[in-house]
Amino acid sequence: MKPATRHLTHCSRCRAPIVWCLTTANGRRQPVDFEPTEEGNVAVMQGPDGVLYVRTVTAARPDIRPGEWRAMPHHATCAAPPPRRSSGGQRAAAGAVRPVPWQGRQG
């Protein structure tokens, strides 16, 4: 099965055809490659509300149910992925004291 063309859009970085899905785990948006593939590690289905939903294919749930198709998350296949963000920003050295503005005594 293949998603309907009304769901089709393109990646803003590499221009590859993708569809946006909601994850079944937490309802977050996830870009998925438009073309189904047997090597995919997610299962996509269209809900009764017309929205595409995606779930991860795991060892505990490896079966593809009727109405689902396998696909790849677009983050794994994007030809022009976004730059990686640092995970902590600038961290202070261990044991460092944060500077505090000087306050004069009032007398």
N, C-alpha and C positions, 0 to 999 in steps of 0.2 A: 504494500500500500504506500501511497505517496501523499504528502500534504496538499491541500487545495492551493491553487495559485493565488487565491485572495490573501493567503498568509505570507506569501513570498515577499521578501525585502532583500536588501543587499547590505553586506558589511560596509561600514563607513571607512574602514581602513584598506581592505583588500578587494572590495566590490564583489566578493563571492556571494552566491545566492544562499540566504539563510531564512529561518523562521524563528520567531520568538515564542518561547513556551514558558509556562509557569511550572515550577518544580512542585511535585506532589509532597515533598518533605516539608517545605516551609513557604511555598507560594511566591518565591522569588523568580524574577525573569531570567531566562537563560537562552542565549543564542544557540541554535542547533543547525547543522548543515541541512540544506534543503533536500539533497539527494539521500535516500535511504542506503544503508550499507550493512552487509552481514558482519563486518568487523566492528560495528558500532557498540558502544558500551552504555547507551541509554535507549529506553523504549519511549516512543512518542505516541500519543493518541489524541484524538479530538473528542472533547467532552460534549455532553448534550447541549451545553451553552455555546458551542462553536469555538471555544478556546482550546488551544493546544496545550497539553500537559505532558511533562517529561518525568521519568523516574530512572534511577540508575539500575542497570542490570547487574545483579550480584550473584554470588554463589548460592545464597539462600533463595533467591528468586530469579533463576536464569531463564525461565520460560517467557516466551512472547505470547501474550493473550490475543484473542481475536480482536481486530481493530487497531492493534498496535503495530509499529514498525521500528526497526533498529536504525539508529542514526549516531553520528558523532557530535559531541559538543563542539561548537565552532572555535572555542578557545584552544582546542587541541590541534586544529588544522589551519588556523588563520595564517596567511602568508605574510602579514604585516601586523604582528601582535603589538599591543601597547607596551611602552617601557615598563619594566618592573618597578614597583614602588618600594621604598625602603620600609622595613617592618617596624622601625621604632623612631624614626626621625633622629634628631640629635640628642644623644643621651649624655647626661652629666657623668663625669668620672666617678668611680666608686669612692665614697667617703667625701665627696666634694660638698662644700657648703654653698647654698644659693645666696648670692649677694642681696643685701637688703638696703634700700635707700637710707642714708644717714638721717637721723631725726635729732634735732637739737633739743636740749632741755629747756623747758619753759619755767621761768622763775618768777 
